[in-house]
Amino acid sequence: MGESRIKSVSYNIDDADNKDVIPFDNVEEAWFWFLAAQQARNDGARFVAGSGSVLRPCEPVDILKILDGLHRKRLLMRDHLLVLRHYGRRNMAPDSRRAKEVRAARLWGEAMDRFEPIMESKGIIYRHSWVSKYDIGTIA
């Protein structure tokens, strides 16, 4: 009958069809983008996939699903979520050099560490080698 088929969108950045897709540089950049998109949506913006000035390898709902999965698996607790929301809205990570932000910086780092392998595997962020992640030149 009149069965409509929904085309599945592939976000594999290695596909030839996705040459213009630009992954995020890191988890923080993806998180700030996600929160800005959610805020725009809350303010009444409507999203059409692929209509932004930069094609990204995911939609905001994809990051929300990752967040939900980590929370359901109890890898992110309520305190992590509160820190992610608060500092995400400020569009800056907590600074561990500030006495009042030490705990928040620890929670932020834990959350980013838990997001990173999932986002790398899905092609949302660039894969970084351990050499670039842990700048070898600074280790004496």
LOGUTOR-713267 format. One record per residue: residue number from 1; residue in one letter; chain; x, y, z of N, C-alpha, C in turn. Coordinates in steps of 0.1 Angstrom, whole numbers. Each point is the difference from the previous one (the first is absolute). Example, Ala and Ser with C-alpha at 12.3 -4.5 7.8 and 13.67 -1.06 7.14 Angstrom:
BEGIN
[1; A; A; [132; -57; 78]; [-9; 12; 0]; [9; 12; 0]] [2; S; A; [-4; 11; -7]; [9; 11; 0]; [-8; 11; 8]] 
//
This chain:
BEGIN
[1; M; A; [8; -12; 0]; [-8; 12; 0]; [9; 12; 0]] [2; G; A; [-5; 11; 6]; [8; 13; 0]; [10; 1; 11]] [3; E; A; [8; -11; 1]; [10; 0; 11]; [12; 9; -4]] [4; S; A; [2; 10; 9]; [12; 9; -3]; [12; -6; 7]] [5; R; A; [11; 2; -6]; [13; -5; 5]; [8; 12; 4]] [6; I; A; [5; 0; 12]; [9; 10; 5]; [14; -4; -3]] [7; K; A; [7; 9; -7]; [14; -3; -3]; [8; 2; 12]] [8; S; A; [8; -10; 4]; [9; 1; 11]; [12; 9; -4]] [9; V; A; [3; 9; 9]; [12; 9; -2]; [12; -7; 6]] [10; S; A; [11; -1; -7]; [12; -6; 5]; [10; 11; 4]] [11; Y; A; [5; -1; 12]; [9; 11; 4]; [14; -5; 0]] [12; N; A; [3; -11; -7]; [14; -5; -1]; [8; 10; -8]] [13; I; A; [10; 6; 7]; [7; 11; -7]; [10; -6; -11]] [14; D; A; [1; -13; -1]; [9; -5; -10]; [-8; -2; -14]] [15; D; A; [-13; 1; 1]; [-8; -1; -13]; [3; 10; -10]] [16; A; A; [0; -3; -12]; [2; 9; -11]; [-11; 11; -1]] [17; D; A; [-12; -4; 4]; [-11; 9; -1]; [1; 12; 11]] [18; N; A; [8; -2; 10]; [1; 10; 11]; [13; 7; -1]] [19; K; A; [5; 4; -11]; [13; 7; -1]; [-1; 14; 6]] [20; D; A; [-12; 6; 0]; [-1; 14; 6]; [-3; 0; 15]] [21; V; A; [-1; -12; 6]; [-3; -1; 14]; [12; 3; 8]] [22; I; A; [-1; 9; 10]; [12; 4; 8]; [-3; -5; 14]] [23; P; A; [7; -10; 5]; [-1; -4; 14]; [5; 11; 9]] [24; F; A; [-5; 0; 13]; [5; 9; 10]; [14; -3; 3]] [25; D; A; [8; 10; 5]; [14; -2; 4]; [1; -8; 12]] [26; N; A; [-9; 2; 10]; [0; -7; 12]; [-14; -1; 7]] [27; V; A; [-1; -7; 11]; [-12; -2; 7]; [-6; 13; 4]] [28; E; A; [8; 9; 6]; [-6; 13; 5]; [-6; 8; -11]] [29; E; A; [6; 0; -12]; [-6; 8; -11]; [-13; -6; -4]] [30; A; A; [-1; -14; 0]; [-13; -6; -3]; [-10; 3; 10]] [31; W; A; [4; 0; 13]; [-10; 2; 11]; [-5; 15; -1]] [32; F; A; [9; 9; -2]; [-5; 14; -1]; [-9; 2; -12]] [33; W; A; [3; -6; -11]; [-9; 0; -12]; [-14; -6; 4]] [34; F; A; [0; -11; 6]; [-12; -7; 4]; [-9; 9; 9]] [35; L; A; [6; 6; 10]; [-7; 9; 9]; [-6; 12; -7]] [36; A; A; [8; 6; -9]; [-4; 12; -8]; [-12; -4; -9]] [37; A; A; [1; -12; -6]; [-11; -5; -8]; [-13; -3; 8]] [38; Q; A; [2; -5; 12]; [-12; -3; 9]; [-6; 13; 4]] [39; Q; A; [8; 10; 3]; [-5; 13; 4]; [-8; 7; -11]] [40; A; A; [6; -1; -12]; [-7; 5; -12]; [-13; -7; -2]] [41; R; A; [0; -13; 2]; [-13; -7; -2]; [-10; 4; 11]] [42; N; A; [5; 2; 12]; [-9; 4; 11]; [-6; 14; -3]] [43; D; A; [8; 8; -7]; [-5; 14; -3]; [-8; 0; -13]] [44; G; A; [-3; -12; -6]; [-9; -1; -11]; [6; -2; -13]] [45; A; A; [13; -2; -1]; [6; -3; -13]; [-4; -14; -5]] [46; R; A; [-1; -2; -13]; [-3; -13; -6]; [13; -4; -8]] [47; F; A; [3; -13; 2]; [12; -5; -7]; [-4; -9; -12]] [48; V; A; [9; 2; -10]; [-1; -9; -12]; [14; -5; -1]] [49; A; A; [1; -13; -1]; [13; -7; -1]; [8; 5; -12]] [50; G; A; [12; 4; 3]; [9; 4; -11]; [-2; 14; -4]] [51; S; A; [-7; 8; 7]; [-3; 14; -5]; [9; 10; 7]] [52; G; A; [9; -4; 9]; [9; 9; 6]; [11; 5; -9]] [53; S; A; [8; 10; 5]; [11; 5; -8]; [11; -10; -1]] [54; V; A; [1; -9; 10]; [10; -10; 1]; [-7; -13; 2]] [55; L; A; [2; -10; -9]; [-6; -13; 1]; [7; -8; 11]] [56; R; A; [-7; -4; 10]; [5; -7; 11]; [-3; -15; -1]] [57; P; A; [7; -9; 6]; [-2; -14; -1]; [-11; -6; 9]] [58; C; A; [-8; 9; 6]; [-11; -4; 8]; [-11; 10; 1]] [59; E; A; [-10; -3; 6]; [-11; 9; 4]; [0; 2; 15]] [60; P; A; [-5; 11; 6]; [0; 1; 14]; [-6; -12; 8]] [61; V; A; [-10; -6; -6]; [-7; -11; 6]; [10; -12; 2]] [62; D; A; [10; -1; -9]; [10; -11; 1]; [8; 2; 13]] [63; I; A; [4; 12; 3]; [8; 3; 12]; [-9; -2; 12]] [64; L; A; [-13; 3; -1]; [-9; -2; 11]; [-2; -15; 3]] [65; K; A; [0; -8; -10]; [-1; -15; 2]; [13; -5; 7]] [66; I; A; [11; 5; -4]; [13; -4; 7]; [-1; 3; 14]] [67; L; A; [-4; 13; 3]; [-1; 5; 14]; [-10; -9; 8]] [68; D; A; [-11; -3; -6]; [-10; -9; 6]; [5; -14; 3]] [69; G; A; [7; -5; -9]; [6; -14; 1]; [10; 0; 12]] [70; L; A; [9; 10; 0]; [10; 1; 11]; [-7; 2; 14]] [71; H; A; [-11; 7; 0]; [-7; 2; 13]; [-7; -13; 4]] [72; R; A; [-6; -6; -10]; [-7; -13; 3]; [9; -11; 5]] [73; K; A; [13; 0; -5]; [10; -9; 4]; [7; 4; 13]] [74; R; A; [-5; 11; 5]; [6; 6; 13]; [15; 4; -2]] [75; L; A; [3; 3; -12]; [14; 5; -2]; [1; 15; 2]] [76; L; A; [-12; 7; -2]; [-1; 14; 3]; [-11; 1; 11]] [77; M; A; [3; 7; 11]; [-9; 1; 11]; [-7; 14; -1]] [78; R; A; [-9; 3; 9]; [-7; 13; 0]; [10; 12; 1]] [79; D; A; [10; -2; 8]; [10; 11; 2]; [7; 3; -13]] [80; H; A; [3; -10; -8]; [6; 2; -13]; [-9; 8; -9]] [81; L; A; [-13; -4; 0]; [-9; 6; -9]; [-2; 15; 4]] [82; L; A; [0; 3; 13]; [-2; 14; 4]; [12; 8; -4]] [83; V; A; [12; -5; 1]; [12; 7; -4]; [0; 2; -15]] [84; L; A; [-3; -11; -8]; [-1; 1; -14]; [-9; 11; -5]] [85; R; A; [-12; 1; 7]; [-10; 10; -4]; [5; 14; 4]] [86; H; A; [4; 1; 12]; [4; 14; 5]; [11; 6; -8]] [87; Y; A; [11; -8; -2]; [12; 6; -7]; [-2; -1; -15]] [88; G; A; [-9; -9; -5]; [-3; 0; -14]; [-8; 13; -4]] [89; R; A; [-9; 4; 9]; [-8; 13; -3]; [10; 12; 1]] [90; R; A; [10; -1; 8]; [10; 11; 0]; [9; -1; -11]] [91; N; A; [0; -11; -8]; [9; -2; -11]; [15; 0; 3]] [92; M; A; [2; -5; 12]; [14; -1; 4]; [2; -11; 11]] [93; A; A; [10; -8; -1]; [3; -10; 10]; [4; 6; 13]] [94; P; A; [-3; -8; 11]; [5; 5; 13]; [15; 1; 1]] [95; D; A; [5; 9; 8]; [14; 2; 1]; [5; -6; 13]] [96; S; A; [8; -10; 0]; [5; -7; 12]; [9; 9; 9]] [97; R; A; [5; 11; -6]; [8; 10; 7]; [-8; 9; 10]] [98; R; A; [-13; 0; -3]; [-9; 8; 9]; [-5; -9; 11]] [99; A; A; [1; 4; 12]; [-3; -8; 12]; [-15; -5; -1]] [100; K; A; [-9; 8; -4]; [-14; -3; 0]; [-4; -10; -12]] [101; E; A; [10; -2; -9]; [-3; -8; -12]; [8; -13; 0]] [102; V; A; [7; -3; 10]; [9; -12; 0]; [-9; -12; -2]] [103; R; A; [-10; -2; 8]; [-9; -12; 0]; [-7; 0; -14]] [104; A; A; [-5; 11; -4]; [-7; 1; -13]; [10; -4; -12]] [105; A; A; [12; 4; 1]; [10; -3; -10]; [3; -16; 0]] [106; R; A; [0; -6; 12]; [2; -14; 0]; [-12; -7; -6]] [107; L; A; [-12; 4; 3]; [-12; -6; -5]; [-1; 2; -15]] [108; W; A; [4; 12; -5]; [0; 3; -14]; [10; -9; -8]] [109; G; A; [12; -2; 6]; [10; -8; -6]; [-5; -15; -1]] [110; E; A; [-6; -5; 11]; [-5; -14; 0]; [-11; -1; -11]] [111; A; A; [-9; 9; -1]; [-10; 0; -10]; [6; 0; -15]] [112; M; A; [9; 9; -2]; [6; 1; -13]; [8; -13; -3]] [113; D; A; [6; -6; 9]; [8; -13; -2]; [-10; -11; -3]] [114; R; A; [-12; 0; 5]; [-10; -10; -3]; [-7; 2; -13]] [115; F; A; [-1; 12; -4]; [-6; 3; -13]; [10; -3; -12]] [116; E; A; [13; 2; 2]; [10; 0; -10]; [0; -13; -8]] [117; P; A; [1; -12; 6]; [1; -12; -9]; [-12; -2; -8]] [118; I; A; [-12; 3; 6]; [-12; -2; -8]; [-1; 9; -11]] [119; M; A; [3; 13; 2]; [0; 10; -11]; [10; -3; -11]] [120; E; A; [12; -5; 4]; [10; -4; -10]; [-5; -11; -8]] [121; S; A; [-6; -10; 6]; [-4; -12; -7]; [-11; 3; -10]] [122; K; A; [-8; 10; 3]; [-12; 4; -8]; [4; 10; -11]] [123; G; A; [13; 5; 1]; [5; 10; -10]; [-5; 14; 3]] [124; I; A; [-5; 2; 12]; [-5; 14; 4]; [12; 9; 2]] [125; I; A; [11; -5; 6]; [12; 7; 2]; [11; -7; -7]] [126; Y; A; [11; 8; -4]; [11; -6; -6]; [7; -10; 9]] [127; R; A; [5; -10; -5]; [8; -10; 7]; [14; 6; 3]] [128; H; A; [3; 1; 13]; [13; 6; 3]; [9; -12; 6]] [129; S; A; [12; 0; -5]; [10; -10; 5]; [3; 4; 14]] [130; W; A; [5; -10; 8]; [4; 3; 14]; [12; 10; 0]] [131; V; A; [7; 1; -11]; [11; 10; 0]; [-5; 14; 0]] [132; S; A; [-10; 3; -8]; [-6; 13; 0]; [-8; 3; 12]] [133; K; A; [-6; -10; 6]; [-9; 2; 12]; [9; 3; 12]] [134; Y; A; [11; -8; 1]; [9; 3; 11]; [13; 5; -6]] [135; D; A; [1; 13; -2]; [11; 6; -7]; [13; -5; 5]] [136; I; A; [6; -9; -7]; [13; -6; 4]; [11; 10; 2]] [137; G; A; [0; 11; -7]; [10; 10; 1]; [1; 6; 14]] [138; T; A; [-11; 0; 7]; [0; 6; 13]; [4; -9; 12]] [139; I; A; [2; -13; -4]; [4; -10; 11]; [15; 0; 0]] [140; A; A; [6; 3; 12]; [14; 0; 1]; [5; -12; 7]] 
//
